[in-house]
Amino acid sequence: MRFIGNKENLVKNMYSILRSKNIYGEIFCDFFAGTANVGKFFKGLNYKIYSSDILYFSYCLQYAYIKNNTIPKFDKLLDYLNIKNNYLFSDSNLELILEYLNNIDSFEGFIYNNYTIGGTENKEYRRMYFSDENAKKIDAIRIEIDKWKNYNLINDNEYFILIASLIESVSFFSNVSGVYAAFQKKWDKRALKPFILKPINLIINEKENEVFFGNSINIIKNIKTDILYLDPPYNERQYAPNYHILETIARYDNPKIKGVSGMRDYSNQKSSFCNKKTALNDLEFIINNANYKYCILSYNNEGIMEKENIISVMSKVGKVDLIEFDYLKFKSNSNNNKKFIKEQLYILSI
């Protein structure tokens, strides 16, 4: 999934830097989790993971990738659907369920009615986030998953694995340039391909990993960790409006929407790190109140917090190292005008 600040391509480099400085541990906290890629990486290294984000679709991904530590069996559901598993391995059960979902009848639900050409034909704003058929399929799958949960045919792990598979799959069939604040005015070829639900890759480790939905600042005092990883927003653009459709698919709560993009209300999901007046104060609060051995702040040279101010806040608590290197800037459009920024890793040791 393309996500602003996505550290999928950066995390290995970061880990090499930490190793070079002999920074190790058993517990890793990722409190601006996003797509959960950093947590996934450290879970694969058998760290106990704490993970949190203010967006619900992120929480769904975290639950499936981080909290879940089992291969889903779907025994009750397979029996209910009268599907026989003739394979040797239980992880094929997930593929059997996804195959079933890929073949259910389409349905004209909230996504179709609000984010397609056909569904918005007689509305104030015409939208083309998805093809008509793909949106109907997304609606049908999302409704079916909730039905199974309400019938107690799937447990929490199985539920969030299915939701995460849907969220991840949707990104490959959306008519957007990278984020969902706007749709493209011409069809992207990938958006016209028939929607296919694909399984996520599960990571199993031996730890009791925990995930949280909400403002990380509210729970920071209750967590004890070896490595605290902070990857807050860098600028004044809030994340929530950029991923409002994924949030709506995850919640499927039929929200009131407005404007050309069909935006849901996100007033309770704004990050104070997007405000130049409050960002540094929140960083200082976390630094002073969290319980950790090392704090790693991922930032860049275009962020609203100045380098000197960050170092000043951190150095009151312990020793600060700053590592900078070139990194390709996220661009939501598809042009080839590449721009590199200075990625910054602030490493605080106490």
N, C-alpha and C positions, 0 to 999 in steps of 0.2 A: 504494500500500500504506500502511495505517495503521501507524505505527511510533513508539514512544516516542522523543521527541526528534527526530522527522523534521523536517528543515529545508527541505522543499520550498517552503513558503510564506514562509520567512524569508530565503532565500539572496539574493534580489534586493535586499532591504532592506540586507542585510549588504554586498553588493557596492557599493551606492550610498554607503554609509558609507566603505568603503575608498577609493573614487574621490575622495570629498570630502577625504580626507586624503592624496591623491596616493600611495596605496599600490598599486603595480603589480608585475608580475613576469612571468616566463616559466614558472616551476615552482611547482606547488601540491601540497601534501601534506595528505591527509585521513586521519588515522590512527585515527579511530573512525567508520568509513564508514557502518555501518548499511545503509540502502537505497541508498547511493551517490548520493543526489540532489545533494549539494554538489559532489562530484567531477564528476558529469554536467554541472552548470552550468558549471563552470570548464573542463571539456574542450570544451564548446561555444564557449568564448572562446579556444580554441586554446592553452591552457596544457598543458604536460607534467604529467601527473598521477601521483602516487604515492598509493596507497590501501591501507588495511589494516583488518582487523577480526578479532576472535577467534571469530566465529560463521561456520560454513562456508556457510550459506545466503547470508550477506552476501557472502562471497568469490565465490560463483557469480554474484551480481548484479554485483559489481565486474568480474569477468572479462568478462561479456557487455557491460556498459555502458562500462567504462573501458579495459581492456586491448585488447579486440577493436577493430580499426580497419578492418575489411573488411565488405562486404556478403556474407553467406554464399551460396555457390552450390549446395551440396549435390549436386554433379555425380554423385559415386559413388552416393549414396543414391537419387537420382532414377532413375538407370540401373538400380539393383538392384530398385527398386519398379516399374520400367517406367512411370514417370510422365513425360509429355511436358509441357514448358513452352511454351505458345503465346503467352506474353506477351512484351513488348518489354524489360522491365526485370528484372534478375536478382534484385532484392529480392522479387519475387513468388514466388521459389523457397521462401522461408521460409513463406509463406502456403500454398503447395501441400503442404509437409510437415505443417504444423499441421492442414490439412484432412484429410490422411490419418490423423493421430493422433486427430482428433476422431471418426473413424468406425471405429476398430478395436474389436474385441470387448472387453467389460469383463472384469475379472479380480478374483477375491477374494484380494487380497494383504494386506500388512501394515496398510495404512491402513484398509481395510474391516474386517479382523479385530479391530482394536483401537480404532477411533474412530467406530464407527457403532452404531446400535441393533441392527441385524441381526447384526453381527459379534461383539458383546459379549453376546448374548442369554443365554448360559450361563456368563458370567464373573462374577467377584466384583463388578466395577463396570460398570454400563451407561453408555455414552458416546454422545453425539450431536453430535460436531463436524461431521460431514458426513452428508448423506443416503446411504443404502446405494448407490444407483446412481452418485452422484457420486464416492464413495470408490472404487468398483470401476473407474471410468474413470480416476481419478488413478493408481491402482495400475497399470493396463494401460499407460498412457502412460509412466509412470516406468520400468517394466520394458523397454518397447520402446526407449526412448532408450539405456538401458544396453546392450541387445543390439546396437544399431547401432554403439555405440562399441567394444564388444568385437570386432565383426566388421570394424573399421577402415573402416566406411562413412562415418563423419563424423570431422572433425578436432576439435581442442580448441575452437576458436572456435565451430564449429557445435554441439558438445555443450553448451557453457555457455550459448549463446543459447537452446537448447531448454529446458534446466533453468531458466533465468531466466524464460522465458515461462511455464513451469509454475508456478513459485513466485509470480509476479505474478498469474496467473490464479486460483490457489487462494484468494487473499485475498478474491475477490469471491463465493465460494461456501461460505465457512466460517460455521458457526453460532456465532459469537463476537461479543462486543461491541467488539472492537478488537484484543485480544491473546489468546494461546492458553493462558494459565494456567488458564482455565476455559471451559466451553461454556455456552451459554444453555439454560435448562430448557424453553423453548418455542422453536419453530422460527422463525427469521428468514426472511422471505419470500425473500430472495436465496439462502439456502442450499437452497431447494427447487427452484430453477430448474435445468434441465439444464446440466451442466458444459460449458463451451466454452473451449478453449485459444486464447488470443489472442496475437498477436505483440507483442514489445516494440519500442519505438522506439529504433533504434540511432543512435549519435552517432559520426561519423567526424571525426578531426582529423589533423594532420600529424606528430604526436609519437609517440615510443615510450613509451607509458604502462605503468606497472608496478603490479601488485596483489599483496598478500601476505595469507596466512592465518595468523593467530597473534597473540600478544601484541605490540602495536606497540612496547612499550618495548624489546623484544629486538632490534629492527631500527633503532631511531631513530638510532643513531650512524652508520649506513651510508648515510644519505640526506642529500643537500645540496639545499636548496630555497630559494626566495624567500619563499614564504608557507607557514607551518606552521599548519594549522587543527586545533584540538582541540575536540572535542565529546564529552567523557566523560559517563558516567552522573552524574546529579545527586544521587541519593539511594541508600538502602541496598537498593533492589529491583534484583536482578540482571536483565539483559536475557535471558539464555539461557532461563530457564523460561517467559518470556512468549512465546517464539517456538519452543518445542520441537518442535511439529509441522512447521513449515517447515524446521527443522534436520533432522528425520527424513526428510522428503520429499527434501531436497537430498542427504543422504547415502544414504538408502535402505539402511540397514545392519542392519535388524531388531534394534534395540537392546532390552535389558531395560528394561521400563517399570514404573512403580508408581503407586499412588494413584488417586484419583478421576479426575484429569486425564490419566493415562497418561504421566507425566513420564519422560523419559530422564535418565540421569545427566549432570550438567553441572559436576561438581566441578572439572574442568580448564578450565572456561570462565568462571570467576568473575573479575570485574574488581575490582582493588584500589581503584578509584575509588568503589566502593559501600561502602567501609569508612572511617568517619570518622578512624580512627587511621592509615590508610596513604595516603589520597587526596592530601593535601597533599605528602607526601614524594615520591610518584610524579610529581606535577606539577613539583616542584622538580627531580627527576632529568631530566625531559624538557627543561625550560627550560635546564638547565645543560649537557646533553649533545647536544642536537640542533644541527644546522648550518642556520641560517636567518637571514633578514634581518628578517622580521616573524613574530610568533607571535600568532595570534588564538584566544582562548579563548572559546567559547560556553558560557554558564552561566546560572543564574537566581537570584533572591533566595531561593528555597526550597532551594537546594543545601546539602550537608553541609559544604562548604568555605566559610568566612566570607570576605566581601568584603575585609576588612582583611588577612587572612592571604594571600589571593591576590595582592593588590597588593604586600604586603611581599616575597613570593617573587619576583615579576616585577621589581620595582624594583631588585633587586640586580644585574640583568643589563642593564637599559636603561630607556628612557622608557615609562611606562604611561599609556594613555588608557582611560577606562571610559565606554562608551556604554550607557545604559539606556532601554528603552522597553517599553510594554505589549504583551503577547503572550498569545493565548488558550491556556490550559493544556490539554495533552492529557488527554482523559478517555476511558477504555476503554468506559464505558457510553454509552448513547444518549440520556440525559436532556438537558434543555435548560438546566440550571443552569450557565451559562457562568461561568468564573472566569478572570480575567486575572492574569498574573504579570509580574514585571519581568524581561524578558530582558536579559541582560548580555553585552556584547561587550568583553572585555579585549584591548586592542591593545598589544602590546609591540614597540617598535622598538629595534634594537640598532645 
